[in-house]
Amino acid sequence: MYPQEHPAERSQSLMQKDFFKGIKEAQLYKKLANKKVHCLVCRRFCVISDGLTGACRVRKNIKGKLYSLVYGRTLTMAIDPVEKKPLFHFKPGSSCMSISTHGCNFHCTFCQNWESSQEFTEHAITQVPYASPEQIVEQTLEAHVPGISYTYTEPTIFFEYALDTMKLAKKAGLYNVWVSNGYMSKQVADAIIPHLDAINIDLKGNADFYKKLCVGIDIKGVKENIKYFAKKKVHVEVTNLIVPGFNDKDADFKEVANFIKGINPRMPLHFSKFFPNYKLNYLPATPEAKILRAKEIAEKSGLKYVYAGNLAKEESTFCEKCKNILIKRVGFEASIMGIDEEGKCKRCGTKLHAVL
């Protein structure tokens, strides 16, 4: 007679099995000498010794192989309006299933999601219930929402999980959108682009801002990726968080606007309000007047669609030619008003730069 498994042993066995579900060998890395690995997921390109993690703290070298610790560990799953991303010119008025895991490849001192992106332990990751890509897609379909958003933290660091989910989502007729810091490697960008419908990328400030407040990040990588996604015909929108005393000068707003104008003057730009948080909790919130000033400068610089985030009167979309209201927004609710079936202004016939 075979020995019976004790209930406690069986419970422990199931827990171990569930734990290893969340660990998946990384798709993009190189093995180096002395059991070191070279991560190729983001532009930090971390070289990681055995037993250690990269800057994101969720990609770990285990005996000379690189693993994601957060595959399927969906920390957050919620239905959001697509406007919350923010994406104002992509499927306005629709909702999407939003998912995220622990971790981020940035260490911004002003992080708005610091509890899940910065201050966590490896043990905390293991306590997050596992949800397979199939389950994410199934729940999205059951919720009757048309897409999935990879958001809240940084989808680049859960790349394998996001990519597998994106592929299944596309097959199911769902759209995929990313909300990102834009610091993924070209390999990641090329892998997701065939399955990606839209992306909002943070352009946080100038080069000095990135080095100081984002701790050693090179702005060139972010700018290159904004250009690259636009070149590959992905719908791109940009967000600039205005942090008082750091990136709130007129020259800062002009720099952001001129960069976007050089790519496409119709690329939507969102200026958003900073709220005291994390290591910069001593700063004041961004004044409303400063956000309106940023919007004014960006529009004078030649951008056609500029939005003042968190200000209700400044988030509707108007025709770039006749100023007819096209999409009215109140909070995160959007109503299409002045656009015909071809996406043109009903008053003057000007085409709206949007995916409807």
SEGURO-22644 format. One record per residue (C-alpha): chain; residue number from 0; residue in one letter; x, y, z. Coordinates in Angstrom, 3 decimals, decimal comma, m for minus. Layout:
N
PT/A/NUM/A/X/Y/Z;
...
***
This chain:
356
PT/A/0/M/0,000/0,000/0,000;
PT/A/1/Y/1,366/3,399/m0,963;
PT/A/2/P/1,851/5,956/1,831;
PT/A/3/Q/m0,920/8,529/2,186;
PT/A/4/E/m0,042/12,209/1,733;
PT/A/5/H/m0,746/14,235/4,865;
PT/A/6/P/m3,251/17,117/4,293;
PT/A/7/A/m0,674/19,654/5,504;
PT/A/8/E/1,918/18,253/3,093;
PT/A/9/R/m0,588/18,395/0,248;
PT/A/10/S/m1,424/22,022/1,084;
PT/A/11/Q/2,270/22,919/1,101;
PT/A/12/S/2,746/21,102/m2,208;
PT/A/13/L/m0,076/23,082/m3,819;
PT/A/14/M/1,364/26,336/m2,476;
PT/A/15/Q/4,765/25,510/m3,956;
PT/A/16/K/3,152/24,645/m7,284;
PT/A/17/D/1,288/27,971/m7,305;
PT/A/18/F/4,500/29,794/m6,347;
PT/A/19/F/6,374/28,413/m9,335;
PT/A/20/K/3,509/29,361/m11,664;
PT/A/21/G/4,579/32,969/m11,222;
PT/A/22/I/8,198/32,293/m12,179;
PT/A/23/K/8,931/32,142/m15,904;
PT/A/24/E/12,251/32,214/m17,716;
PT/A/25/A/12,815/35,584/m19,327;
PT/A/26/Q/12,482/35,815/m23,074;
PT/A/27/L/15,132/38,469/m23,697;
PT/A/28/Y/18,505/38,020/m22,015;
PT/A/29/K/22,042/36,757/m22,586;
PT/A/30/K/24,035/34,375/m20,420;
PT/A/31/L/27,449/35,655/m19,359;
PT/A/32/A/30,461/34,175/m17,596;
PT/A/33/N/30,344/33,311/m13,881;
PT/A/34/K/26,575/32,724/m13,993;
PT/A/35/K/25,865/36,377/m14,693;
PT/A/36/V/23,090/37,416/m17,097;
PT/A/37/H/22,504/40,479/m19,265;
PT/A/38/C/18,843/41,568/m19,238;
PT/A/39/L/17,611/42,970/m22,560;
PT/A/40/V/14,087/44,014/m21,598;
PT/A/41/C/14,634/47,685/m20,831;
PT/A/42/R/17,269/50,269/m21,659;
PT/A/43/R/18,980/49,866/m18,316;
PT/A/44/F/20,374/46,593/m19,723;
PT/A/45/C/21,199/45,301/m16,242;
PT/A/46/V/24,037/42,815/m15,762;
PT/A/47/I/22,812/40,646/m12,894;
PT/A/48/S/24,828/38,280/m10,713;
PT/A/49/D/23,493/34,929/m9,519;
PT/A/50/G/20,893/35,334/m6,781;
PT/A/51/L/20,240/39,013/m7,451;
PT/A/52/T/17,533/40,994/m9,253;
PT/A/53/G/17,760/43,812/m11,763;
PT/A/54/A/16,791/47,419/m11,090;
PT/A/55/C/13,114/46,498/m11,425;
PT/A/56/R/13,461/43,936/m8,601;
PT/A/57/V/11,153/41,478/m10,371;
PT/A/58/R/13,622/39,871/m12,794;
PT/A/59/K/15,994/37,537/m10,975;
PT/A/60/N/19,106/35,572/m11,844;
PT/A/61/I/18,621/32,037/m10,529;
PT/A/62/K/21,690/29,865/m11,094;
PT/A/63/G/22,691/31,632/m14,291;
PT/A/64/K/19,224/31,943/m15,833;
PT/A/65/L/17,035/35,054/m15,779;
PT/A/66/Y/13,453/34,693/m14,580;
PT/A/67/S/10,435/36,934/m14,270;
PT/A/68/L/9,019/36,676/m10,760;
PT/A/69/V/5,690/38,280/m11,661;
PT/A/70/Y/4,332/36,194/m14,533;
PT/A/71/G/0,606/35,926/m13,816;
PT/A/72/R/0,918/37,753/m10,505;
PT/A/73/T/m1,786/40,275/m11,291;
PT/A/74/L/m1,574/42,730/m8,433;
PT/A/75/T/m4,354/44,921/m9,810;
PT/A/76/M/m7,248/44,069/m12,091;
PT/A/77/A/m9,924/46,700/m12,614;
PT/A/78/I/m12,193/48,081/m15,304;
PT/A/79/D/m11,279/51,666/m16,210;
PT/A/80/P/m12,449/54,192/m18,787;
PT/A/81/V/m9,789/54,436/m21,491;
PT/A/82/E/m9,751/58,184/m20,769;
PT/A/83/K/m8,168/57,405/m17,385;
PT/A/84/K/m4,950/56,154/m19,012;
PT/A/85/P/m5,158/58,910/m20,384;
PT/A/86/L/m6,023/58,086/m23,993;
PT/A/87/F/m8,397/60,705/m25,405;
PT/A/88/H/m8,092/59,950/m29,114;
PT/A/89/F/m8,373/56,167/m28,938;
PT/A/90/K/m11,787/54,497/m28,682;
PT/A/91/P/m13,277/57,432/m26,719;
PT/A/92/G/m15,951/56,422/m24,249;
PT/A/93/S/m14,844/52,793/m24,089;
PT/A/94/S/m13,660/50,875/m21,025;
PT/A/95/C/m10,825/48,396/m20,657;
PT/A/96/M/m9,619/45,755/m18,239;
PT/A/97/S/m6,545/47,213/m16,528;
PT/A/98/I/m3,853/44,912/m15,137;
PT/A/99/S/m0,494/45,348/m13,432;
PT/A/100/T/2,119/43,549/m11,349;
PT/A/101/H/4,691/44,661/m8,798;
PT/A/102/G/7,836/46,441/m9,949;
PT/A/103/C/9,205/49,229/m12,141;
PT/A/104/N/12,474/49,916/m13,936;
PT/A/105/F/12,321/53,565/m12,812;
PT/A/106/H/12,771/54,813/m9,247;
PT/A/107/C/11,049/58,182/m9,535;
PT/A/108/T/11,080/60,142/m6,297;
PT/A/109/F/7,573/61,425/m7,078;
PT/A/110/C/5,991/58,057/m7,953;
PT/A/111/Q/2,210/58,032/m7,621;
PT/A/112/N/2,075/54,205/m7,370;
PT/A/113/W/5,127/53,743/m5,140;
PT/A/114/E/3,613/51,076/m2,898;
PT/A/115/S/3,374/48,594/m5,765;
PT/A/116/S/6,272/49,820/m7,899;
PT/A/117/Q/8,941/50,597/m5,286;
PT/A/118/E/8,252/49,524/m1,703;
PT/A/119/F/7,582/45,792/m1,880;
PT/A/120/T/9,273/42,521/m0,977;
PT/A/121/E/9,791/39,303/m2,912;
PT/A/122/H/7,520/37,630/m0,381;
PT/A/123/A/4,758/40,134/m1,200;
PT/A/124/I/4,914/39,062/m4,849;
PT/A/125/T/4,259/35,430/m3,910;
PT/A/126/Q/1,105/36,432/m2,026;
PT/A/127/V/m0,543/37,799/m5,160;
PT/A/128/P/m3,030/35,316/m6,682;
PT/A/129/Y/m2,035/33,815/m10,017;
PT/A/130/A/m4,078/34,656/m13,129;
PT/A/131/S/m3,073/33,175/m16,474;
PT/A/132/P/m3,254/35,144/m19,737;
PT/A/133/E/m6,213/32,948/m20,667;
PT/A/134/Q/m8,008/33,939/m17,472;
PT/A/135/I/m7,354/37,645/m18,074;
PT/A/136/V/m8,822/37,460/m21,569;
PT/A/137/E/m11,754/35,346/m20,381;
PT/A/138/Q/m12,608/37,811/m17,605;
PT/A/139/T/m12,336/40,723/m20,033;
PT/A/140/L/m14,787/39,067/m22,406;
PT/A/141/E/m17,138/38,224/m19,535;
PT/A/142/A/m17,047/41,870/m18,446;
PT/A/143/H/m18,079/42,921/m21,979;
PT/A/144/V/m15,313/45,498/m22,339;
PT/A/145/P/m13,456/45,803/m25,664;
PT/A/146/G/m9,841/45,887/m24,538;
PT/A/147/I/m7,035/45,368/m22,046;
PT/A/148/S/m4,714/48,006/m20,605;
PT/A/149/Y/m1,274/47,158/m19,239;
PT/A/150/T/m0,814/49,956/m16,752;
PT/A/151/Y/m0,430/51,327/m13,190;
PT/A/152/T/3,193/50,169/m12,768;
PT/A/153/E/5,388/49,529/m15,843;
PT/A/154/P/4,332/46,839/m18,340;
PT/A/155/T/7,882/46,500/m19,676;
PT/A/156/I/8,928/44,667/m16,522;
PT/A/157/F/6,126/42,091/m16,915;
PT/A/158/F/6,815/41,852/m20,639;
PT/A/159/E/6,395/38,067/m21,037;
PT/A/160/Y/3,069/38,079/m19,219;
PT/A/161/A/1,847/41,119/m21,139;
PT/A/162/L/2,911/39,710/m24,510;
PT/A/163/D/1,225/36,338/m23,986;
PT/A/164/T/m1,955/38,115/m22,880;
PT/A/165/M/m1,814/40,539/m25,818;
PT/A/166/K/m1,586/37,719/m28,351;
PT/A/167/L/m4,641/35,984/m26,914;
PT/A/168/A/m6,512/39,271/m26,618;
PT/A/169/K/m5,983/40,026/m30,302;
PT/A/170/K/m7,265/36,596/m31,291;
PT/A/171/A/m10,364/37,282/m29,188;
PT/A/172/G/m10,983/40,606/m30,941;
PT/A/173/L/m9,889/42,809/m28,044;
PT/A/174/Y/m7,655/45,865/m28,238;
PT/A/175/N/m4,383/46,278/m26,303;
PT/A/176/V/m3,081/49,540/m24,841;
PT/A/177/W/0,028/50,273/m22,783;
PT/A/178/V/0,677/53,059/m20,299;
PT/A/179/S/4,443/53,243/m20,094;
PT/A/180/N/7,511/55,222/m19,110;
PT/A/181/G/8,805/54,474/m22,596;
PT/A/182/Y/12,114/52,935/m21,531;
PT/A/183/M/11,670/49,501/m23,084;
PT/A/184/S/14,348/48,042/m25,342;
PT/A/185/K/13,858/47,951/m29,099;
PT/A/186/Q/13,470/44,169/m28,820;
PT/A/187/V/10,462/44,615/m26,539;
PT/A/188/A/8,988/47,339/m28,743;
PT/A/189/D/9,299/45,141/m31,829;
PT/A/190/A/7,723/42,195/m30,007;
PT/A/191/I/4,636/44,081/m28,819;
PT/A/192/I/3,976/46,370/m31,799;
PT/A/193/P/2,152/43,714/m33,902;
PT/A/194/H/m0,336/43,299/m31,041;
PT/A/195/L/m0,440/46,884/m29,720;
PT/A/196/D/m3,181/49,361/m30,644;
PT/A/197/A/m2,244/52,401/m28,576;
PT/A/198/I/0,285/53,596/m26,038;
PT/A/199/N/0,519/56,538/m23,662;
PT/A/200/I/4,131/57,380/m22,828;
PT/A/201/D/5,272/59,669/m20,039;
PT/A/202/L/7,673/62,390/m21,135;
PT/A/203/K/8,462/63,541/m17,636;
PT/A/204/G/10,837/66,455/m18,182;
PT/A/205/N/14,228/67,437/m19,553;
PT/A/206/A/17,477/65,457/m19,385;
PT/A/207/D/18,414/66,840/m15,972;
PT/A/208/F/14,961/65,991/m14,599;
PT/A/209/Y/15,377/62,337/m15,635;
PT/A/210/K/18,846/62,043/m14,132;
PT/A/211/K/17,857/63,560/m10,776;
PT/A/212/L/14,232/62,640/m10,129;
PT/A/213/C/14,111/59,371/m12,070;
PT/A/214/V/17,540/58,368/m10,759;
PT/A/215/G/19,983/58,004/m13,617;
PT/A/216/I/17,618/57,557/m16,571;
PT/A/217/D/18,706/58,804/m20,013;
PT/A/218/I/15,899/60,776/m21,665;
PT/A/219/K/17,193/59,822/m25,126;
PT/A/220/G/15,757/56,332/m24,758;
PT/A/221/V/12,277/57,654/m23,984;
PT/A/222/K/12,320/60,094/m26,887;
PT/A/223/E/13,589/57,448/m29,298;
PT/A/224/N/10,735/55,138/m28,344;
PT/A/225/I/8,067/57,832/m28,754;
PT/A/226/K/9,389/58,419/m32,266;
PT/A/227/Y/9,628/54,692/m32,964;
PT/A/228/F/6,066/53,810/m31,965;
PT/A/229/A/4,741/56,735/m34,005;
PT/A/230/K/6,820/55,633/m37,002;
PT/A/231/K/5,361/52,128/m36,697;
PT/A/232/K/1,821/53,591/m36,849;
PT/A/233/V/0,888/52,798/m33,261;
PT/A/234/H/m1,481/55,415/m31,842;
PT/A/235/V/0,656/57,453/m29,414;
PT/A/236/E/m0,328/59,979/m26,761;
PT/A/237/V/2,090/61,674/m24,366;
PT/A/238/T/1,689/62,710/m20,729;
PT/A/239/N/3,787/65,313/m18,923;
PT/A/240/L/3,413/65,398/m15,134;
PT/A/241/I/4,188/68,922/m13,900;
PT/A/242/V/6,235/68,765/m10,685;
PT/A/243/P/6,467/72,186/m8,967;
PT/A/244/G/10,000/73,536/m8,926;
PT/A/245/F/11,418/70,863/m11,216;
PT/A/246/N/9,791/70,935/m14,673;
PT/A/247/D/7,309/73,819/m14,444;
PT/A/248/K/9,113/76,596/m16,328;
PT/A/249/D/7,863/77,985/m19,641;
PT/A/250/A/11,025/76,636/m21,257;
PT/A/251/D/10,174/73,136/m19,998;
PT/A/252/F/6,733/73,254/m21,605;
PT/A/253/K/8,175/74,565/m24,877;
PT/A/254/E/10,762/71,785/m24,956;
PT/A/255/V/8,106/69,088/m24,591;
PT/A/256/A/5,799/70,731/m27,144;
PT/A/257/N/8,539/71,266/m29,726;
PT/A/258/F/9,674/67,657/m29,442;
PT/A/259/I/6,145/66,355/m30,059;
PT/A/260/K/5,539/68,842/m32,860;
PT/A/261/G/8,636/67,496/m34,594;
PT/A/262/I/7,031/64,056/m34,702;
PT/A/263/N/3,399/64,978/m35,331;
PT/A/264/P/1,638/68,218/m34,277;
PT/A/265/R/m1,584/66,185/m33,941;
PT/A/266/M/m0,151/63,804/m31,338;
PT/A/267/P/m2,237/64,414/m28,182;
PT/A/268/L/m0,362/65,875/m25,204;
PT/A/269/H/m1,679/65,693/m21,645;
PT/A/270/F/m0,347/67,944/m18,897;
PT/A/271/S/m1,202/66,359/m15,562;
PT/A/272/K/m1,277/67,534/m11,986;
PT/A/273/F/1,315/66,437/m9,437;
PT/A/274/F/0,046/65,420/m6,018;
PT/A/275/P/2,470/65,272/m3,053;
PT/A/276/N/3,626/61,674/m2,779;
PT/A/277/Y/6,436/59,282/m1,931;
PT/A/278/K/9,781/61,092/m1,469;
PT/A/279/L/8,442/64,430/m2,714;
PT/A/280/N/5,510/64,563/m0,327;
PT/A/281/Y/6,739/67,928/0,959;
PT/A/282/L/5,982/69,676/m2,336;
PT/A/283/P/2,688/71,455/m3,066;
PT/A/284/A/0,279/70,138/m5,672;
PT/A/285/T/0,567/71,667/m9,130;
PT/A/286/P/m1,404/74,945/m9,267;
PT/A/287/E/m4,251/75,044/m11,774;
PT/A/288/A/m2,782/78,196/m13,320;
PT/A/289/K/0,465/76,374/m14,076;
PT/A/290/I/m1,326/73,585/m15,955;
PT/A/291/L/m3,284/76,137/m17,978;
PT/A/292/R/m0,049/77,991/m18,745;
PT/A/293/A/1,517/74,769/m20,020;
PT/A/294/K/m1,500/74,155/m22,252;
PT/A/295/E/m1,337/77,694/m23,620;
PT/A/296/I/2,368/77,433/m24,473;
PT/A/297/A/1,977/74,025/m26,126;
PT/A/298/E/m0,888/75,273/m28,289;
PT/A/299/K/1,057/78,387/m29,289;
PT/A/300/S/3,948/76,090/m30,201;
PT/A/301/G/1,707/74,476/m32,813;
PT/A/302/L/0,209/71,403/m31,154;
PT/A/303/K/m3,384/70,727/m32,190;
PT/A/304/Y/m4,612/68,638/m29,252;
PT/A/305/V/m3,429/69,662/m25,791;
PT/A/306/Y/m5,228/68,698/m22,597;
PT/A/307/A/m5,026/70,116/m19,083;
PT/A/308/G/m5,448/67,045/m16,926;
PT/A/309/N/m7,653/67,111/m13,836;
PT/A/310/L/m9,401/70,279/m15,071;
PT/A/311/A/m12,907/69,432/m16,259;
PT/A/312/K/m13,319/72,367/m18,647;
PT/A/313/E/m10,044/71,640/m20,432;
PT/A/314/E/m10,461/67,976/m21,368;
PT/A/315/S/m12,982/68,040/m24,208;
PT/A/316/T/m11,805/67,645/m27,796;
PT/A/317/F/m12,437/70,450/m30,273;
PT/A/318/C/m12,042/70,620/m34,035;
PT/A/319/E/m8,588/71,970/m34,822;
PT/A/320/K/m10,046/74,192/m37,557;
PT/A/321/C/m13,478/75,528/m36,540;
PT/A/322/K/m13,330/74,732/m32,779;
PT/A/323/N/m16,588/72,797/m32,858;
PT/A/324/I/m16,826/70,442/m29,876;
PT/A/325/L/m16,203/66,893/m31,094;
PT/A/326/I/m15,905/64,865/m27,894;
PT/A/327/K/m17,298/66,195/m24,626;
PT/A/328/R/m15,672/64,922/m21,443;
PT/A/329/V/m16,911/65,209/m17,888;
PT/A/330/G/m14,524/63,459/m15,535;
PT/A/331/F/m13,702/60,156/m17,221;
PT/A/332/E/m16,949/60,025/m19,200;
PT/A/333/A/m16,767/60,864/m22,886;
PT/A/334/S/m19,582/61,590/m25,336;
PT/A/335/I/m18,971/61,783/m29,076;
PT/A/336/M/m20,935/64,787/m30,314;
PT/A/337/G/m19,601/66,571/m33,381;
PT/A/338/I/m18,066/63,750/m35,440;
PT/A/339/D/m19,651/61,929/m38,351;
PT/A/340/E/m19,232/58,235/m39,213;
PT/A/341/E/m15,999/58,974/m41,093;
PT/A/342/G/m14,441/60,718/m38,098;
PT/A/343/K/m14,855/64,198/m39,567;
PT/A/344/C/m16,145/67,360/m37,939;
PT/A/345/K/m19,850/67,719/m38,710;
PT/A/346/R/m19,473/71,473/m39,079;
PT/A/347/C/m16,427/71,893/m41,347;
PT/A/348/G/m15,418/68,383/m42,423;
PT/A/349/T/m11,932/68,402/m40,871;
PT/A/350/K/m10,691/64,904/m40,022;
PT/A/351/L/m10,021/64,206/m36,343;
PT/A/352/H/m6,687/62,530/m35,604;
PT/A/353/A/m8,096/59,616/m33,637;
PT/A/354/V/m8,942/55,918/m33,571;
PT/A/355/L/m12,714/55,797/m33,110;
***
